[in-house]
Amino acid sequence: MTLNGAFDSPVTVGIDLGTQSVRVVLVEESGVEVGSGSAPLTSERSDEVRHEQDPESWWGAVGEAARGATEGLGGRPVDGLAICSTSGTILLADAEGRPLTPAIMYNDGRAAEEAELAQEVGRELWGSLGYKISGSYALPRLIWLLGNGYGEGASRMMHQADFVASRLAGEPVGTDWSHALKTGWDLVNERWPEGIMEDLGIPVDLLPPVARPGTDLGEVSAKAAEHTGIPAGTPIRAGMTDSCAAQIAAGALEPGRWNSVLGTTLALKGVAPKLLHDPAGVVYCHRHPDGGWLPGGASSTGAGVISEMFPDADLEVLNDEAEKRGPSSAIFYPLAAKGERFPFSAPEARSFWEGEPEDEVDRYRAVLEGVAFVERLCFAHLDGLGADVSGPVSSTGGGAKSRLWSQLRADVLGMTVTVPRSSEGSVGMAILARAGSGPVAETATSMSGTKWEFEPSGQNGRLAENFERLTDAFVGRGFIPEDLARRARIER
């Protein structure tokens, strides 16, 4: 994409390393995106529990996407870049940053036993940080790698973003405290817990140095500049995980405001002045770069189930028909994969129906409602922990493209739902790169904007009935307590 805008105004670069693709954007200080590029990731090797990618494919895709974004850049100044990636994806590398292992992806399920071990060994610390170690965390994957003979010759554990940042710099660089959270970084005392790591058989010198997001990690090397088109000497700034990046893009960085990433799965992020402690272990808190905390969690429900259930459907037609139809006659719990993580932990949970849908439109409407109902339960759980859930809720991710879904969620949540001008994690990283070591919330507020806004319609009768049916089913299966279901009920 050719750049436009004032030629002499500086831009910042945001890089989003996803599961299926890489996206690179160039953003002006006004928040306007002036250049973009993307490239697919096709190296995944997966089965029911194994999910791996070739780290070298990330670097190749970054080069392709960045060259597309920087086409026509010329001498326009670039003030910095930052990178977001999937949370919990790691690999082992040598002293030069060359990968020695495949990347073990965030959804890899082979470290379940290691997760139980890590939770037990560090129970006191994890409890003080307000979470429990689960199989979605990077720490058990690191234990698994070392325990299965992958550690020979390794000098550095790298998160997905770290690997690409190191390639850009031409040498290994540190990580940020957002990516480091699920590897066991002590966010309160700002250190790796050496005793716990030693008890788990992890050499502490294998772990990267950790910095505040926005901190300079290095500069783009001449070799990397040739590969990407990003000028040599561009500052490389510590990034954050993908859901935090979307939160920045949405400008949802003040107490009461929340961001829902409605992608393959549903992820919520908000702001709290104090660390939230969740006895159920399904909510965890990132550190806010400006001070305070970013509580949230990730459900296994989301938009991913739509592509599986309606692979050949015209979604625009389905949206139009579902809007005319009104609430579904059936109830669906739309898990994208086995096991639920938020608003409750149920590793064996699977999708289920209550009632039979009338037709494809009714089935589609039930999916949209099911995700919205789970989202309401998430907010009810957060409210019970003392979080400010007054709203509004910004909606990002692929699901935010559906106006019907946004209006439906506003009705179910009883809160204003906004769709920001950009829902891209890459834009969030461009904003973070602009802020640098300064206040991120202030920069995000000035650079983000609103595209659509949806207010609750107050017509909740049948939706309330459907939500009650789903929560009753959750209670009956032992997923949630009756008091949570009661507190979450929608007023009719």
PATORRO-578212 format. One line per 2 residues: number of its first residue (from 1); for each residue x, y, z of C-alpha. Coordinates in steps of 0.05 Angstrom, whole numbers, padded with zeros to 5 digits. Layout:
<rs>
NUM) X/Y/Z; ...
</rs>
This chain:
<rs>
1) 00000/00000/00000; 00029/00068/-00020
3) 00036/00119/00036; -00006/00182/00036
5) -00011/00242/00082; 00039/00297/00097
7) 00107/00272/00073; 00147/00304/00128
9) 00105/00282/00187; 00134/00223/00226
11) 00102/00155/00229; 00108/00097/00277
13) 00106/00023/00259; 00062/-00030/00291
15) 00073/-00104/00279; 00021/-00157/00297
17) 00044/-00229/00297; -00020/-00270/00294
19) -00034/-00344/00287; -00050/-00343/00213
21) -00018/-00279/00188; 00028/-00220/00202
23) 00003/-00148/00195; 00047/-00086/00193
25) 00019/-00015/00194; 00047/00056/00192
27) 00008/00107/00232; 00013/00182/00236
29) 00010/00222/00302; -00063/00238/00286
31) -00079/00163/00289; -00091/00157/00215
33) -00064/00093/00183; -00022/00113/00123
35) 00011/00047/00103; -00004/-00027/00113
37) 00018/-00095/00091; 00003/-00167/00110
39) 00029/-00236/00096; 00002/-00306/00113
41) 00033/-00355/00161; 00029/-00425/00131
43) 00080/-00465/00171; 00034/-00491/00226
45) 00039/-00565/00245; -00019/-00586/00287
47) -00063/-00642/00311; -00112/-00647/00369
49) -00060/-00625/00421; 00002/-00605/00383
51) 00006/-00535/00353; 00074/-00512/00326
53) 00101/-00461/00277; 00169/-00450/00245
55) 00197/-00385/00275; 00234/-00371/00210
57) 00166/-00365/00176; 00150/-00307/00222
59) 00212/-00270/00198; 00196/-00283/00126
61) 00125/-00259/00134; 00147/-00197/00173
63) 00193/-00179/00114; 00137/-00187/00063
65) 00086/-00149/00104; 00134/-00093/00123
67) 00158/-00083/00052; 00085/-00075/00032
69) 00072/-00025/00087; 00134/00017/00073
71) 00126/00021/-00002; 00135/00093/-00020
73) 00163/00112/00048; 00222/00149/00018
75) 00255/00194/00069; 00195/00201/00114
77) 00217/00196/00187; 00200/00134/00228
79) 00199/00148/00302; 00196/00076/00327
81) 00163/00008/00324; 00132/-00042/00373
83) 00108/-00113/00366; 00050/-00154/00394
85) 00042/-00229/00389; 00002/-00287/00415
87) 00007/-00296/00490; 00043/-00359/00513
89) 00079/-00376/00448; 00153/-00392/00459
91) 00215/-00424/00430; 00287/-00438/00451
93) 00344/-00404/00414; 00420/-00403/00414
95) 00466/-00346/00434; 00456/-00313/00366
97) 00380/-00317/00369; 00375/-00374/00320
99) 00317/-00420/00335; 00334/-00489/00363
101) 00262/-00512/00369; 00196/-00502/00334
103) 00152/-00448/00365; 00105/-00481/00414
105) 00040/-00442/00403; -00007/-00413/00455
107) -00060/-00467/00441; -00012/-00526/00446
109) -00039/-00576/00496; 00020/-00621/00512
111) 00041/-00588/00577; -00019/-00603/00620
113) 00021/-00643/00672; 00075/-00590/00673
115) 00022/-00537/00686; -00001/-00575/00749
117) 00072/-00580/00772; 00085/-00506/00760
119) 00022/-00487/00797; 00039/-00529/00857
121) 00112/-00506/00862; 00095/-00432/00856
123) 00026/-00433/00887; 00041/-00379/00939
125) 00070/-00330/00888; 00016/-00342/00835
127) -00037/-00333/00889; -00007/-00266/00908
129) -00008/-00245/00835; -00081/-00266/00829
131) -00078/-00323/00780; -00066/-00398/00771
133) -00018/-00430/00721; -00056/-00466/00667
135) -00038/-00504/00604; -00047/-00439/00564
137) 00013/-00408/00600; 00084/-00406/00571
139) 00117/-00431/00635; 00092/-00503/00630
141) 00112/-00504/00557; 00183/-00484/00576
143) 00185/-00540/00628; 00160/-00588/00575
145) 00213/-00567/00525; 00269/-00575/00575
147) 00241/-00640/00602; 00237/-00670/00532
149) 00309/-00657/00513; 00302/-00592/00474
151) 00347/-00550/00518; 00415/-00573/00492
153) 00453/-00513/00466; 00398/-00464/00484
155) 00418/-00396/00510; 00352/-00359/00510
157) 00278/-00373/00516; 00241/-00326/00469
159) 00169/-00305/00463; 00142/-00296/00392
161) 00151/-00220/00395; 00221/-00227/00424
163) 00245/-00269/00366; 00223/-00219/00314
165) 00250/-00160/00355; 00317/-00195/00359
167) 00318/-00207/00284; 00303/-00133/00273
169) 00360/-00113/00320; 00409/-00165/00293
171) 00421/-00193/00363; 00379/-00221/00421
173) 00340/-00167/00458; 00297/-00169/00521
175) 00222/-00178/00528; 00166/-00137/00559
177) 00128/-00152/00623; 00064/-00166/00584
179) 00092/-00225/00545; 00132/-00247/00606
181) 00070/-00253/00651; 00052/-00324/00629
183) 00124/-00346/00635; 00123/-00332/00710
185) 00150/-00261/00715; 00135/-00231/00783
187) 00096/-00169/00763; 00094/-00141/00834
189) 00168/-00146/00851; 00190/-00141/00778
191) 00237/-00201/00775; 00241/-00273/00754
193) 00226/-00317/00815; 00293/-00352/00817
195) 00276/-00402/00871; 00214/-00426/00836
197) 00249/-00431/00769; 00306/-00471/00799
199) 00256/-00519/00832; 00223/-00528/00763
201) 00290/-00543/00730; 00293/-00478/00691
203) 00361/-00443/00688; 00348/-00370/00705
205) 00399/-00346/00654; 00355/-00377/00600
207) 00302/-00324/00614; 00306/-00256/00579
209) 00313/-00188/00613; 00245/-00155/00622
211) 00226/-00083/00608; 00165/-00038/00614
213) 00125/-00035/00548; 00148/00024/00507
215) 00220/00019/00531; 00275/00020/00478
217) 00303/-00050/00466; 00349/-00034/00408
219) 00350/-00007/00337; 00334/-00036/00269
221) 00399/-00062/00238; 00422/-00049/00167
223) 00410/-00122/00148; 00339/-00120/00177
225) 00325/-00054/00142; 00341/-00087/00076
227) 00295/-00145/00092; 00236/-00102/00116
229) 00241/-00033/00087; 00240/-00003/00157
231) 00297/00047/00162; 00360/00026/00198
233) 00366/00059/00266; 00290/00059/00279
235) 00280/00048/00354; 00251/-00020/00372
237) 00206/-00011/00433; 00181/-00065/00479
239) 00110/-00086/00460; 00052/-00123/00493
241) 00009/-00184/00479; -00044/-00183/00425
243) -00104/-00171/00470; -00068/-00114/00506
245) -00050/-00085/00438; -00123/-00085/00417
247) -00141/-00051/00483; -00091/00005/00467
249) -00118/00012/00396; -00188/00021/00425
251) -00165/00073/00475; -00195/00032/00532
253) -00143/00049/00585; -00183/00083/00639
255) -00222/00052/00697; -00292/00030/00677
257) -00275/00023/00604; -00266/-00047/00575
259) -00244/-00077/00510; -00273/-00142/00483
261) -00231/-00176/00429; -00282/-00216/00390
263) -00235/-00258/00348; -00228/-00333/00343
265) -00238/-00331/00418; -00266/-00277/00465
267) -00217/-00238/00507; -00233/-00181/00556
269) -00186/-00128/00582; -00201/-00070/00630
271) -00166/-00024/00679; -00161/-00028/00755
273) -00122/00015/00804; -00106/-00047/00847
275) -00087/-00118/00831; -00149/-00162/00829
277) -00145/-00230/00863; -00189/-00284/00833
279) -00198/-00347/00876; -00223/-00383/00814
281) -00159/-00366/00777; -00193/-00347/00712
283) -00177/-00272/00715; -00105/-00248/00711
285) -00076/-00179/00710; -00024/-00148/00664
287) 00013/-00087/00689; -00012/-00021/00661
289) 00048/00015/00630; 00023/00080/00663
291) 00014/00047/00732; -00042/00004/00759
293) -00067/-00060/00727; -00102/-00088/00666
295) -00147/-00145/00690; -00180/-00192/00641
297) -00188/-00262/00617; -00197/-00304/00554
299) -00256/-00348/00540; -00255/-00408/00493
301) -00319/-00383/00460; -00316/-00333/00404
303) -00324/-00320/00329; -00281/-00381/00311
305) -00341/-00427/00316; -00376/-00388/00260
307) -00326/-00408/00207; -00332/-00480/00230
309) -00409/-00482/00231; -00422/-00437/00170
311) -00361/-00448/00125; -00396/-00431/00059
313) -00449/-00383/00083; -00457/-00310/00063
315) -00450/-00279/00132; -00480/-00212/00110
317) -00543/-00248/00089; -00544/-00287/00154
319) -00536/-00223/00194; -00593/-00189/00157
321) -00640/-00249/00166; -00620/-00259/00239
323) -00634/-00186/00254; -00704/-00192/00226
325) -00716/-00258/00262; -00702/-00235/00333
327) -00678/-00279/00392; -00665/-00352/00377
329) -00712/-00408/00395; -00653/-00450/00419
331) -00594/-00440/00465; -00522/-00455/00444
333) -00457/-00454/00484; -00408/-00439/00427
335) -00340/-00466/00448; -00287/-00460/00394
337) -00248/-00517/00425; -00253/-00566/00483
339) -00248/-00534/00551; -00268/-00466/00580
341) -00221/-00415/00612; -00265/-00355/00629
343) -00313/-00338/00662; -00302/-00407/00693
345) -00250/-00461/00688; -00276/-00527/00659
347) -00222/-00565/00620; -00272/-00619/00598
349) -00327/-00571/00576; -00355/-00579/00506
351) -00406/-00541/00464; -00479/-00560/00476
353) -00549/-00542/00454; -00611/-00531/00495
355) -00668/-00540/00447; -00667/-00548/00372
357) -00657/-00489/00324; -00709/-00480/00271
359) -00662/-00469/00212; -00594/-00441/00193
361) -00613/-00369/00211; -00637/-00391/00279
363) -00572/-00430/00290; -00531/-00369/00270
365) -00570/-00324/00317; -00560/-00374/00374
367) -00484/-00370/00364; -00484/-00294/00369
369) -00528/-00297/00431; -00486/-00351/00463
371) -00422/-00311/00459; -00457/-00249/00485
373) -00485/-00289/00544; -00416/-00315/00562
375) -00390/-00243/00557; -00443/-00221/00606
377) -00422/-00276/00654; -00350/-00253/00648
379) -00370/-00182/00669; -00411/-00210/00726
381) -00351/-00249/00751; -00306/-00187/00745
383) -00357/-00146/00782; -00356/-00197/00838
385) -00280/-00187/00844; -00289/-00112/00854
387) -00274/-00088/00783; -00308/-00026/00755
389) -00352/-00053/00699; -00393/00010/00686
391) -00371/00013/00613; -00369/00030/00558
393) -00343/-00032/00522; -00303/-00024/00459
395) -00309/-00082/00411; -00250/-00104/00369
397) -00232/-00165/00328; -00267/-00196/00268
399) -00334/-00202/00305; -00337/-00126/00312
401) -00352/-00121/00237; -00423/-00146/00251
403) -00469/-00088/00270; -00522/-00139/00292
405) -00473/-00172/00340; -00452/-00106/00370
407) -00524/-00084/00381; -00542/-00152/00410
409) -00483/-00148/00458; -00503/-00077/00479
411) -00573/-00105/00496; -00546/-00166/00533
413) -00492/-00128/00571; -00535/-00067/00586
415) -00476/-00023/00567; -00456/00022/00509
417) -00415/-00017/00458; -00368/00023/00414
419) -00330/-00001/00353; -00265/00040/00348
421) -00238/00068/00284; -00185/00013/00286
423) -00190/-00055/00319; -00120/-00076/00298
425) -00068/-00098/00348; -00017/-00071/00299
427) -00047/-00001/00307; -00043/-00010/00383
429) 00031/-00024/00375; 00041/00038/00332
431) 00007/00078/00387; 00052/00046/00440
433) 00113/00060/00397; 00091/00133/00393
435) 00083/00138/00469; 00150/00106/00483
437) 00166/00115/00556; 00112/00168/00563
439) 00039/00160/00583; 00005/00108/00539
441) -00067/00124/00558; -00059/00197/00538
443) -00028/00178/00472; -00081/00126/00458
445) -00138/00175/00473; -00110/00225/00424
447) -00097/00173/00369; -00158/00128/00373
449) -00227/00144/00348; -00298/00116/00345
451) -00329/00086/00283; -00397/00061/00310
453) -00434/00066/00376; -00491/00021/00401
455) -00536/00036/00460; -00578/-00016/00497
457) -00648/-00019/00467; -00681/-00041/00532
459) -00718/-00096/00496; -00692/-00154/00537
461) -00752/-00200/00548; -00734/-00260/00505
463) -00660/-00248/00511; -00667/-00251/00587
465) -00705/-00317/00581; -00651/-00346/00536
467) -00595/-00322/00582; -00630/-00354/00642
469) -00636/-00420/00605; -00561/-00419/00591
471) -00541/-00401/00662; -00587/-00455/00689
473) -00552/-00505/00644; -00484/-00480/00669
475) -00507/-00488/00741; -00534/-00557/00727
477) -00467/-00579/00698; -00429/-00551/00757
479) -00394/-00498/00716; -00417/-00437/00756
481) -00449/-00428/00826; -00521/-00407/00832
483) -00503/-00340/00863; -00463/-00320/00801
485) -00521/-00340/00756; -00569/-00300/00799
487) -00525/-00238/00800; -00515/-00242/00725
489) -00588/-00248/00705; -00614/-00196/00656
491) -00670/-00151/00681; -00733/-00159/00639
</rs>
